Amino acid sequence: MAMPASPTSTKSGASGSLRDGTWEEPNDFGATSDGDELALVVVERLLDHGAMPLLRYPYLEYDGRKTMRSLADALTKLRELGNLSDNDNVEIKTMGLRLPDGRLSGIVLVLGPQQQDGTWRVIFMPSSATFSARTTLGERQQYEIQKLNDARSDSEGNVELANGQFLHQIELIPAPAHYDFSLTEKQIVEAAIVFLQREGLLEHECYRSVDEKLLPGVKLLDYAQVAKVRIKRLKPVVRFIMELELPDVTESFIVATLKRAGMQLPRSRARK
């Protein structure tokens, strides 16, 4: 499954690919296109804009982030849409995220069974850091959202986790999966990463794949990894970002943004 391409607004000379270390300016969603794939896309913001389906055929999406809180809600909607019968099972996909301020959240999807026409219905659930559920002994406990990844449920909401544990009455505990970074601030962080990659100064990956089956090629900025980025010489990074001519951006604003994202910067007296 290929992701839909997204139009990008690039300045003269600002072309290329983030994947091969050259700069391509993000579009209005903070994403760049590379061939037929969307990379560095923020799933929450794409859904909020509603400008395009996030999934391509044969996956049909339903946005339940504002109306659903439990697995039972998703199962009810699948039945209403004609995508779930009594003998069917569903799959749950989650991915934990660390935000720039250190808070945890996670993307949650419920994947319905394949239909006779070859389609799958995907329910986008509220972004959540944790969930609660009843054990087989009837005790309600709280778990990290990542524990739900690859879990399977019958049509009544009886869930088997990937580790074989059984849980019931799954209730999500929503936590926003976005942070109050502006689009410009995100562009600054991404540009710094591009520069460091291009110069061979970044030894680890700062982006994480969401789900290669449902969202091939779609990656999110992982701020837990951004916080490990150490910039030894700040001036070349700032100069590179200033050359992008982002609106209303000053050198001091760039430095403040990189700090806010958690990057490790040299002390003022050590700058060259």
C-alpha positions as CSV (number, residue, x, y, z in Angstrom):
1,M,0.0,0.0,0.0
2,A,1.4,3.3,-1.0
3,M,0.6,6.6,0.8
4,P,-0.9,9.5,-1.1
5,A,1.5,12.1,-2.3
6,S,1.1,15.5,-0.7
7,P,1.8,18.8,-2.5
8,T,4.7,20.7,-1.0
9,S,5.5,24.4,-1.2
10,T,9.2,24.8,-1.8
11,K,11.3,27.8,-2.4
12,S,13.5,28.2,-5.4
13,G,16.5,25.9,-4.8
14,A,14.8,24.2,-1.8
15,S,14.4,20.7,-3.3
16,G,15.5,17.2,-2.7
17,S,14.7,14.6,-0.1
18,L,15.1,14.4,3.7
19,R,16.0,10.8,3.2
20,D,19.1,11.4,1.2
21,G,20.2,14.3,3.4
22,T,18.9,17.2,1.2
23,W,16.2,19.7,2.3
24,E,12.7,19.7,1.1
25,E,10.4,22.2,2.8
26,P,7.5,20.7,4.7
27,N,3.9,21.4,3.6
28,D,1.1,22.9,5.7
29,F,0.9,19.7,7.7
30,G,4.6,19.6,8.6
31,A,5.2,16.8,6.2
32,T,7.4,16.3,3.1
33,S,6.7,14.1,0.1
34,D,9.3,11.7,-1.1
35,G,8.0,9.9,-4.3
36,D,4.6,8.5,-3.4
37,E,5.1,8.5,0.4
38,L,4.5,10.9,3.2
39,A,7.4,11.1,5.6
40,L,7.7,13.0,8.9
41,V,3.9,13.3,9.0
42,V,2.0,14.1,12.2
43,V,-1.0,11.8,12.2
44,E,-3.0,13.9,14.6
45,R,-2.6,17.0,12.6
46,L,-3.5,15.3,9.3
47,L,-6.7,14.0,10.8
48,D,-7.6,17.4,12.3
49,H,-7.2,19.1,8.9
50,G,-9.3,16.4,7.2
51,A,-7.7,17.4,3.9
52,M,-7.0,13.9,2.7
53,P,-7.5,10.3,3.7
54,L,-4.6,9.2,5.8
55,L,-5.0,5.6,4.6
56,R,-5.3,4.4,1.0
57,Y,-7.6,1.7,-0.4
58,P,-8.2,-1.0,0.7
59,Y,-8.1,0.6,4.2
60,L,-11.1,2.7,5.0
61,E,-10.7,5.1,8.0
62,Y,-13.2,6.3,10.6
63,D,-12.2,9.1,13.0
64,G,-13.4,8.2,16.4
65,R,-11.0,10.3,18.4
66,K,-13.6,12.8,19.7
67,T,-16.5,10.3,20.2
68,M,-14.9,7.1,21.5
69,R,-13.2,6.1,24.7
70,S,-13.4,2.3,24.8
71,L,-12.9,-0.7,22.7
72,A,-16.6,-1.3,23.0
73,D,-17.3,2.0,21.3
74,A,-15.1,0.9,18.3
75,L,-16.8,-2.5,18.1
76,T,-20.2,-0.8,18.1
77,K,-19.2,1.5,15.3
78,L,-17.8,-1.4,13.2
79,R,-21.2,-3.2,13.6
80,E,-23.1,0.0,12.6
81,L,-20.9,0.2,9.5
82,G,-21.5,-3.4,8.6
83,N,-17.9,-4.3,9.1
84,L,-18.2,-6.7,12.1
85,S,-20.2,-9.9,12.7
86,D,-20.5,-12.0,15.8
87,N,-17.8,-14.4,14.8
88,D,-15.2,-11.8,13.7
89,N,-12.1,-10.6,15.5
90,V,-10.4,-7.2,15.4
91,E,-6.8,-6.2,15.9
92,I,-5.5,-3.3,17.9
93,K,-2.4,-1.3,16.9
94,T,-0.7,1.2,19.2
95,M,2.5,3.2,19.1
96,G,3.8,5.1,22.1
97,L,5.2,8.6,21.6
98,R,7.3,10.9,23.8
99,L,6.4,14.6,23.3
100,P,8.9,17.5,23.5
101,D,8.0,18.3,27.1
102,G,8.6,14.7,28.1
103,R,5.0,13.6,28.4
104,L,4.0,10.2,26.9
105,S,1.1,9.6,24.5
106,G,0.3,7.1,21.8
107,I,-1.5,6.5,18.6
108,V,-4.3,3.9,18.8
109,L,-6.0,2.2,15.9
110,V,-8.6,-0.6,15.8
111,L,-8.4,-2.7,12.6
112,G,-11.6,-4.5,11.7
113,P,-11.8,-7.8,9.8
114,Q,-11.2,-8.0,6.1
115,Q,-14.5,-7.6,4.1
116,Q,-15.7,-9.6,1.1
117,D,-14.7,-6.8,-1.2
118,G,-11.1,-6.9,0.2
119,T,-11.4,-3.7,2.3
120,W,-10.5,-3.2,6.0
121,R,-12.1,-0.6,8.2
122,V,-9.7,1.2,10.5
123,I,-11.0,3.2,13.5
124,F,-8.7,6.0,14.8
125,M,-9.2,6.1,18.6
126,P,-8.2,9.0,21.0
127,S,-4.5,9.3,21.5
128,S,-3.7,7.7,24.9
129,A,-0.7,7.1,27.1
130,T,-2.4,4.4,29.2
131,F,-5.6,2.3,29.3
132,S,-7.5,0.5,32.0
133,A,-9.0,-3.0,31.8
134,R,-10.4,-5.8,33.9
135,T,-8.3,-8.9,34.4
136,T,-9.8,-12.4,34.3
137,L,-10.2,-12.1,38.1
138,G,-12.3,-9.0,37.7
139,E,-9.8,-6.4,38.9
140,R,-9.5,-3.2,37.0
141,Q,-5.9,-2.2,36.4
142,Q,-4.0,0.4,34.4
143,Y,-1.4,-0.4,31.7
144,E,0.9,1.5,29.3
145,I,-0.7,1.9,25.9
146,Q,2.1,0.0,24.1
147,K,0.9,-3.2,25.9
148,L,-2.1,-3.1,23.6
149,N,-0.1,-3.3,20.4
150,D,-0.9,-6.3,18.3
151,A,-3.7,-7.4,20.7
152,R,-6.7,-9.3,19.3
153,S,-10.3,-9.0,20.4
154,D,-13.5,-10.9,19.6
155,S,-16.7,-9.1,18.8
156,E,-17.6,-8.9,22.5
157,G,-14.4,-7.1,23.6
158,N,-12.6,-10.0,25.1
159,V,-8.9,-9.2,24.4
160,E,-5.8,-11.4,24.1
161,L,-2.6,-9.4,24.3
162,A,0.4,-10.3,22.3
163,N,1.9,-11.9,25.4
164,G,-1.1,-14.2,25.8
165,Q,-2.7,-12.3,28.7
166,F,-6.5,-11.9,28.6
167,L,-8.2,-8.6,29.4
168,H,-11.7,-7.3,29.3
169,Q,-13.6,-3.9,29.1
170,I,-10.7,-1.9,27.6
171,E,-11.0,1.8,28.4
172,L,-8.6,4.4,27.0
173,I,-7.2,7.2,29.1
174,P,-6.7,10.0,26.5
175,A,-3.6,12.1,26.4
176,P,-3.0,14.6,23.5
177,A,-0.5,13.3,21.0
178,H,0.5,16.8,19.9
179,Y,2.5,19.6,21.5
180,D,2.3,23.3,21.2
181,F,5.2,23.6,18.8
182,S,4.3,25.8,15.9
183,L,4.9,24.7,12.3
184,T,7.9,27.0,12.2
185,E,9.4,25.5,15.3
186,K,9.0,22.0,13.9
187,Q,10.6,23.1,10.7
188,I,13.6,24.4,12.7
189,V,14.0,21.1,14.6
190,E,13.7,19.1,11.4
191,A,16.2,21.3,9.6
192,A,18.7,20.9,12.3
193,I,18.4,17.1,12.0
194,V,18.8,17.3,8.2
195,F,22.0,19.4,8.6
196,L,23.5,17.1,11.2
197,Q,22.7,14.0,9.0
198,R,24.2,15.7,5.9
199,E,27.4,16.5,7.8
200,G,27.7,13.0,9.3
201,L,27.2,14.4,12.8
202,L,24.1,12.5,13.8
203,E,24.7,8.9,14.9
204,H,21.1,7.8,15.5
205,E,17.7,8.0,13.9
206,C,15.3,10.6,15.1
207,Y,12.1,9.3,13.3
208,R,10.0,6.3,14.1
209,S,7.8,4.3,11.7
210,V,4.1,4.3,12.7
211,D,3.0,1.0,11.2
212,E,4.6,-0.4,8.0
213,K,1.4,-2.4,7.1
214,L,-1.2,0.4,7.6
215,L,1.0,3.4,7.1
216,P,4.1,2.4,5.0
217,G,6.7,5.1,4.9
218,V,4.9,7.3,7.5
219,K,7.3,8.4,10.3
220,L,6.9,10.6,13.3
221,L,9.6,12.7,15.0
222,D,10.6,10.9,18.2
223,Y,11.5,13.5,20.8
224,A,13.0,10.9,23.0
225,Q,15.7,10.5,20.3
226,V,15.8,14.3,19.6
227,A,16.8,14.8,23.3
228,K,19.9,12.6,22.6
229,V,21.1,15.0,19.8
230,R,24.2,16.8,20.8
231,I,25.3,19.8,18.8
232,K,29.0,20.6,19.3
233,R,29.2,23.6,16.9
234,L,26.0,25.7,16.9
235,K,26.8,28.4,14.4
236,P,26.8,26.2,11.3
237,V,23.5,24.7,12.3
238,V,22.0,28.2,12.9
239,R,23.4,29.5,9.6
240,F,21.9,26.6,7.7
241,I,18.5,27.2,9.2
242,M,18.7,31.0,8.6
243,E,19.4,30.3,4.9
244,L,15.9,28.7,4.6
245,E,14.4,32.1,5.2
246,L,11.6,30.9,7.4
247,P,9.2,33.7,8.3
248,D,10.0,35.8,11.4
249,V,12.8,33.6,12.5
250,T,15.9,35.0,14.2
251,E,19.1,33.3,15.4
252,S,18.0,33.6,19.0
253,F,14.7,32.1,18.2
254,I,16.4,29.1,16.5
255,V,18.6,28.5,19.5
256,A,15.6,28.7,21.9
257,T,13.6,26.3,19.8
258,L,16.4,23.7,19.7
259,K,16.7,24.0,23.4
260,R,13.0,23.6,23.9
261,A,13.1,20.5,21.7
262,G,15.6,19.0,24.2
263,M,18.7,19.1,22.0
264,Q,22.0,19.4,23.9
265,L,23.7,22.6,22.9
266,P,27.2,23.9,23.7
267,R,27.6,26.4,26.4
268,S,27.7,30.0,25.2
269,R,31.4,30.5,25.8
270,A,32.2,27.4,23.8
271,R,30.4,28.4,20.7
272,K,32.6,28.8,17.6
